[in-house]
Amino acid sequence: MKTMPKNSRRLPLLHFLPATALLLLHGALLTAQTPVTLEQCRANAQASHPLAKQRGLLERTKALTIAALSKGYLPQAQLAAKASYQSDVTQIPIDLSQLGFAGASIPSLSKDQYSAALDVSQTVWDGGFIGAQKKLALAGAAVEERQVEAEMYALNERVNQLYFGILLADEQLRQSELLEEELQRNLERMSSYAANGLASPADLDAIGVEQLNVRQRRAQLKSSRKACCQMLSTLTAMPDTAFSTLEKPSVSLPQRLQTDSLPALRLLEAQGCYLEAQKGSIRAAAMPRLGVFVQGGYGKPGLDMLSNEFAPFYIAGARLSWSFGGLYTLADERKKVAVKKSSVAVQAEAYMLNLNMQKAQMAASIQSIRDVIKMDDDIIALRESVKAAAEAKVANGTLSVAELLREVTAENLARQQKALHEVELMMAVAGYRQLLNGN
């Protein structure tokens, strides 16, 4: 019986996988190890949000509106048919026989009359009305788009909260892991002391209780992190497994204010453009209209009113119309638009004032957090020194294990406070960037 080589039984399973499967597995591992960034989460949240579909609908509506307005330059045709019976018709009361025209008479029109005509008109000049309506439609669509943009801008704040909530949970889990390792080292040390009669079982139980507390805390943190991942997954349409590793955003501050990317200011700017387009539309509506027309038809009678027979006919010409009613209110309408534009300018000025106040407040808050983090480092260094002294005292039998555990917990709390402040700093800087740059 032929047996397999001894070493062949130890070949890994990957050896038998196809090359394509190995490449896919390698790509999946690389993807899983690539940290997700805050910008990715924001972009995915913007793209997957239901309001993102509204942008496409607005774009289609704008295109359809412009196409409909453009058809105003096409020839306009109208078909009309008429059949009527009237109680009397025009007659010429002249007897031709008395004038020497024996046997001659002027025909009388029938009381039933018929007509079918096609009227085609073409606008030559409309005072710029259609062009003004196009500009107004484009400006109105821009306002609606900016409104959607402003509504989705608030989505970034929600993404920030969940993203930094995960980062904070990660930092706290890391600190609790370090604390658990610290407690395990102390448990092993106390176990050796107990074996030599230098520690009691109660000391070991005290450390065991602290270990259980840490594990309980870790379970709570993992549950909180999972909930944040699930909510962020819902917002971004990304799998919650993608958030296993998050990249820490930069804590550097932007140097200048980019007002052109702020949704609120872009909305106010779009409203100002809409009012300007409205002013142009008001002016164009008061202008005269010039057009040409041609009418062709068939009826009884035709254009010859003395003929009582069916006959074709046509009429061609130019038409000038000017409604003076718009001139009466033209000045008032322009003033009304000017007042609205002034109101928009005041809103923009008030927004910039509040923005500068928020900028100063957030910059001061960020500097305060930076100062607190520096003090956190000093506190942690002192806590480490106190803990080391407590460990030495426990080894010498001059300090109880309970007191040592208090120092260990105090050091861990100091580290957790620093981790919390670091995440607060990243979140504050991200909010500062969003405030100034709109992203």
Phi, psi and omega in degrees: 000131183277130181252154179284149176302146183300319182288336183293335180289342182263004181292136180294159181296329181300337181296331184264356179283147176296158181298323180297317180296323179295320179294318179296319179295320179296318178296321179295321179293319178296320179296319181294332183271349181283122181294142175275138181258162178296323180296322177298315181297317180296315181298317179293322178296320179294320184285327185267351182291143179305328180294341178296329177293332180298328179297316178296321178294320178295322179294319179293318179299318179298315181296319180293321179295315179296320180295320179294319179293324180296331180291350176294341178275349180282155176301138180255125183246145179218126180255130180224137177230146184213137172229130185216160174227128184239153186289337181208160179227164179289132178231152177254109185282063179234128177264106185293336180293331177285341179265007177096007179257082183293134178079357180264147179208155176270122183296150178258139180288150177284150177283340173266129184229149184223145180203138172223127185217146175249122182250120179242126179234149181227126177286126177265316179210126182247018180072016181080017185292314181295318177298320179294323178293325175296313179298322179294320179294317178296318180294321178295320177295322178296322178297316180296320178296319179292328177294317176297319179298319179293323178293322180282342178299323179294340179295329180299324180296320178293319177297318178303313182300315181289318181299312181284337172296321177292317179299318179295317178298321178298316180295318180292325175294321179295319179293321179292329176293318177296321179295320179296320177295320178298316179294324179294321177296319178293325178295318178295322179293316179293329178295320178291325176295319181295324179295332179262008178078015181265352179219154183258163175302329179297327178294320178294321179295323179298318178292322178299320178297317179297323177296319178295321178298318179295317180295323177296317178297320179297320179297320178294318180295319179296320178295318178295318179296318180298319179297318178297320180295319180295318179292320178293326177296321178295320181289323188259351184061027175255149177295143182295341176290343180290343184264024178295328178226123178247141178277135179283124180294159178292148178253017176276143184269143174294149185274334184219162181272127179252087185291338183289349180250004179276120184303320182297317179289325177295324177294315179296321178296318179295323178294323176296319178295324179295317179295324177295319177294326178295323178296320177294324179293322178296317179295317182293328181293337181268001182273158177288165179239138178233132180208168176242156181212158173216136181232127177233141182199186182213129182192176176229112358280167173275219178283339177276103185289349179267358180257132181255030181242157173294136182206146175282158178205162174209154177223135177226149180178189179241152183226128176243127179228145180208115178268121183274356181297326181291336181290334182294324185253004184301312182295318180295319180296321179294320178295321179298317178296320179298321178295318179296320178296322176296322178296318177297319179296322178294319178298319178296320179295317179295322179297316180295324177297312179295324180296317180294325177294316177297321179300313180295319181294316181290323177297319177295320179295320179296317178297323178297318179295321178299318179295321179296321180295322177298318178291329176301319179298318178294319180296317180296318179299318179292320179297322177297319179295316179296319181294318179298321177294322179294320178298319179295321179293322177296320179296329179272356178079017181257003180217141182280161178294325179300319179292323176297317181297325177298320179290322178296316179295320180297320179295318179296320178297322178297320178292321178295322177297320178295317178299318178297316181293325178294318178293321176300322178295314179299319181292320179294319179293320178298319177294323179296316179296318179295322180296318186272327187247352180074016178212000000 
